[in-house]
Amino acid sequence: MPNHSELQARLLAHDQSHLLQWWDHLDEAARHRLLAQIESIDFSLIARLSQWGDDSSSSSGELAARATPPQQLISQPKTEADRERWRTASARGEELLRDGVVGAVLVAGGQGTRLGFDKPKGMFPIGPVSQRSLFQVFCEQLLARGRRAGVVIPYFVMTSDATHDDTVAFFEEYHFFGLKPHDVYFFRQGKLPAVDDQTGKILLAERDEIALSPDGHGGLVKALRAAGLLDLMRDRGLETLYYHQVDNPTAIVCDPAFLGFHELHGSDMSTKVVNKVSAEEKMGVLVSVDGQTQIIEYSDMPVERTREVEPDGTLRFRAGNTAMHVVRRGYLQELVDQGRDLPYHRAHKPVSYLQHTGERIQPDPASKNAYKFEQFIFDVLPMARTALVVEADRAAEFNPVKNQSGADSPETSRAAICRLNREALRAAGAIVADDARVEISPLVDLTEDAWGRKLAHQTLADETILMP
């Protein structure tokens, strides 16, 4: 361990020597903890990020002014020719799955705080009848997809310090929901310190703890590299990665059509979008700027631009980001090998901290006192040689759980799951009431003859669960 004077000199060079203010009051374990955090910080990077002016959003405004609807957009099929394109893409995606070159990445670093749930969001019970968790829904989807393709699809689960231990314990408690433990890889996203918005000083959360926060889903590339998982993916022969977040239970994990379009177009990174329900909906939008595909956050898009319409009356900027992507593994490796880092975004936030007097300061939620920094995975898009945009069926594929009530809540998401399951059961020949609460395990394949015979003309009661 460096001695106090060596640490002091290192921090003094970056005007952050206050981090050692309580050093003499710390025991050995606390000193080790603080030292580990200090050594994890790139002080030159933090100094550069802290020096941004208040007009740092001007570049976003300039991008929005030059934005046009995405150029490489594949819309939902409307004609027979369209449907044939989708069938071809789906067939190609199925080939990729059978070849064993597909892996899945789940971003699961968030807590369920906004849902009134004090555990990792992936543990939230979303099943309308079974109360199965978000994690179970996704794992069973992946297991079913692998079984149909006759392969194992590895799952890479990015956690955070706040969710890691609970997530791993939850998977172990439920025996990885049928997946093999050696095919599930947990890795933690990185962290960056919060800084005082006036001085650029890194904030202390405790005498032996720096105020750190996750570095955003864009930290995925660094986190994969740090955990040695990019090399492991290569060694396992994985070339195509399906990426999704933990809050959308109707996402089609490793959707063959999506995988197929990505491959057929030689895309480095592809993104699924849905039509925004209104100009005011708070979704980032996919656009083209000077020929490059990228996402502009709703907060960076001027109101007058969000309200622009096409001649047919539809929103011009309607391609809403779903956080579902397919990315070429080799492309991520190229970014690492070339030392290309994603841009950092600065968020002005209220952050509690330990004052130099030892008093804990808890700012009012409306009083922003610090900057946090994070990276977004979609900033990979403008770096790509080819970035494809594929429109999803919103009603079928985008029913996230973000809010405790209202839109995008457990209530609306469970209602969507029931609706989709009723439609699937009716297509299989069953008779289902319009208000029936029904749930189908992802492990059930209704296209199998046995299920078709079983369900034909059968009337299903409310609160029905179909299990394999």
Secondary structure as UniProt FT lines:
FT   HELIX           4..12
FT   TURN            13..15
FT   HELIX           17..20
FT   TURN            21..22
FT   HELIX           23..25
FT   HELIX           28..39
FT   HELIX           43..50
FT   TURN            54..57
FT   HELIX           58..66
FT   STRAND          73..74
FT   HELIX           80..98
FT   TURN            99..100
FT   STRAND          102..107
FT   HELIX           113..115
FT   HELIX           121..123
FT   TURN            128..130
FT   HELIX           134..149
FT   STRAND          155..159
FT   TURN            161..163
FT   HELIX           164..173
FT   HELIX           175..178
FT   HELIX           181..183
FT   STRAND          184..188
FT   STRAND          191..193
FT   STRAND          195..196
FT   TURN            197..199
FT   STRAND          204..206
FT   TURN            207..208
FT   STRAND          209..210
FT   STRAND          212..214
FT   HELIX           217..219
FT   HELIX           220..226
FT   TURN            227..228
FT   HELIX           229..235
FT   TURN            236..237
FT   STRAND          240..245
FT   TURN            246..247
FT   TURN            249..250
FT   TURN            253..254
FT   HELIX           256..264
FT   TURN            265..266
FT   STRAND          269..275
FT   TURN            279..280
FT   STRAND          285..289
FT   TURN            290..291
FT   STRAND          292..296
FT   HELIX           298..300
FT   HELIX           303..306
FT   TURN            311..312
FT   STRAND          319..328
FT   HELIX           329..337
FT   TURN            338..339
FT   STRAND          345..349
FT   STRAND          353..354
FT   TURN            356..357
FT   STRAND          360..361
FT   TURN            365..366
FT   STRAND          370..374
FT   HELIX           377..383
FT   STRAND          387..391
FT   HELIX           394..397
FT   TURN            407..408
FT   HELIX           410..427
FT   TURN            428..429
FT   STRAND          431..432
FT   TURN            434..435
FT   STRAND          438..440
FT   TURN            442..443
FT   TURN            446..447
FT   HELIX           449..455
FT   TURN            456..457
FT   STRAND          459..460
FT   STRAND          464..466
//
